[in-house]
Amino acid sequence: MKKINKIGIYSSLILLASLSSCKKDFLEVTPTQQINAAEAFSSPEKIAAALTGVYDVSTNPSYKYNMILNNDVKGGDILVVSGAGNYGRFINGYQFIENPSSVEPSDYWTLGYRVIANANQFEANLPTAPITDAQKSAYFAETRALRAEAYFWLIQWYAKPYTLDPEALGVPLVLAPLGPNGTLSPRAKVKEVYAQILSDFLFAEANIPATKTSVYRMTKGAIQGFLARVYLTMGDYPNASKYAKLARVGKPLGNGASLLTGFINPSSEWIYALNSRTDDNSGFLTVNSFYDPFDIGYSSFRAADNFFNSFASNDIRLQQFRVNGVIGARRGQEGFLINKFDFNTTPAQNQVIIRSSEMYLIEAEAEARQGVANEAAAKTALLAIQQRAGVATVPSANTGQALINEIMAERGKELYGEGFKFFDLLRTKTPVVRTAGNGHWAIVSFQPGDNKLVLPLPQTELNANPVLKPQQNPGYSN
C-alpha cells in the first residue's frame, strides 16, 4: 500500500482508520494505519475508528500546531530566536522567505487535503453503510465541519484575503474522492471556497446532535465558533457577532487565575481543542514546547519588546511572563520569555483551538465595525475580557476607530500564542511591519496584498497537477 504524504490532493486514495500504533514519523503512514474505504465503512465500529483517524490528522504537529506557531511569528508580537536550537523551525516563516519547496507550505497543503480527502470518503461511502439514518446524519455533520475547517486554514494561507479580493484565486475545491483517473481541479475563486466553507459549516450546525459534547470533537458550539471566525474574516459583521454569542453559550469565562494554569487542560471556556496523546510523540513539537521559557522544550519563542510593554501593570496576563519569579526575564537580547503555556507536567500537550474569550472579542469587533449604533454592545463584550484581566471596571470611553483599535489590542494580548495575529493583519488589510529596537532580528515591511503574505503552492503538487502549475501565486517561480 502506498504512502499518502507525497501529494495532498491525492490522499483520498487511502482512508486513515487504525490509530493504535505509536508514530515516530508523522509523515510516514504505515499499512497498519490504513484500510481501504470499503472495509472502513463495513461496520459501526470501523466507521467510528475511521472518524477518529480524521481527527488524528489534526494532531500531527506539522499541521495545526505548526500553523498556529507560524501565524504567531509572522504576526509581529512574537518572534523566534535567531539560531535557536529548534532545527531551523519557523526561521523561514519569520523572515517571509518560504519557497515552493519549503517544508511548511508542503505540510499544510498535504495534511489539509488529507483531512478533506478522508471527509470526502464519508460523503461517498456513508450512504450505504450499515448504520441508522440518524447516525449517518451525525457523521456527515462532523466530517463536513472538519472539511470546512481544513478549507478555512488553506484559503487563509494560500490565497489573498476575502476582504481584499474575493475574486482572486483560492485553492482547489475537491468534494469527492479522487481516484487515479479523476479530473484534476484548478484553483477555485476565493469567494467560491468561502461559499463552500459556509455551506459545510451551516449544514453541520443544523445536523450535529446535541449529545456531541466533547471539547475534542466538533460540537454545535465549536461549529458556531468557526462560523463566527469565517464571517469575521469575510467582513460579515452581523453574522460574526450572532455566531460568537451562540458559540459561547454554556462556556463561561474562567476567572483571572484560570489564565495562569498553563493552557494544557480544558477550562470552562474551552469550546474546541486538540487532544494530544502521549502515544502521538508530539511533545517537543507542540505550541507549549516552543513557548516554554525554561529550556525544557524547544524554548525558542519570545515576546517582542513593544508587545510585552503593552500590558498594564495591573493586567493579570502580565503574570504570563513571570519566569523564575521575574516578570520581564530574558535569555539573550531577542525578546521576553513567556510562561503562558505549561510544558512541565506531561508530554501530551492539549491545544485549545476555540475559547469563549475569542468569541467575546469577535462580538466586540464585529459590533464596533458596524458603527455608532452598535458601540454599546461592542463595549459590553470588550468589558467582559478587560474585567477578567483586571484592567477595567467600566465600559471603554473610546468610540469609532479608537474603539476598534482598543479591541484589536485587547485581542492581541488575550489570544497571543493561539495562532491569530497574522491572519488578523491580513483580514483587516493592515500592513505587516516590524521596526528595529523591539527585539526582532528580521525587519520586514509589507503592504496589504504583497505577494509574500501568501504562501506558495507546494512544488510537489505543481509537479503532479499540471492544471495548477500556471496558477502558482505571484512572486514564486515553479
Secondary structure, 3 states (H helix, E strand, C coil): CCCCCCCHHHHHHCEECCCCCCCCCCCCCCHHHEECHHHHCCCHHHHHHHHHHHHHHHCCCCCHHHHHHHHHHHHCCEEECCCCCCCCCCHHHHHCCCCCCCHHHHHHHHHHHHHHHHHHHHHHHHHHCCCCHHHHHHHHHHHHHHHHHHHHHHHHHHCCCCCCCCCCEEEECCCCCCCCCCCCCCEEEHHHHHHHHHHHHHHHHHHCCCCCCCCCCCCHHHHHHHHHHHHHHHCCHHHHHHHHHHHCCCCCCCCHHHHHCCCCCCCCCEEEEECCCHHHCCHHHCHHHHHCCCCCCCCCEEECHHHHCCCCCCCHHHHHHEECCEECCCCCCCCECCCCCCCCCCCCCCEEEEEHHHHHHHHHHHHHCCCHHHHHHHHHHHHHHHHHHCCCCCCCCCCHHHHHHHHHHHHHHHHCCCCCHHHHHHHCCCCEECCCCCCCCCCCEECCCCHHHCCCCCHHHHHHCCCCHHHCCCCCCC
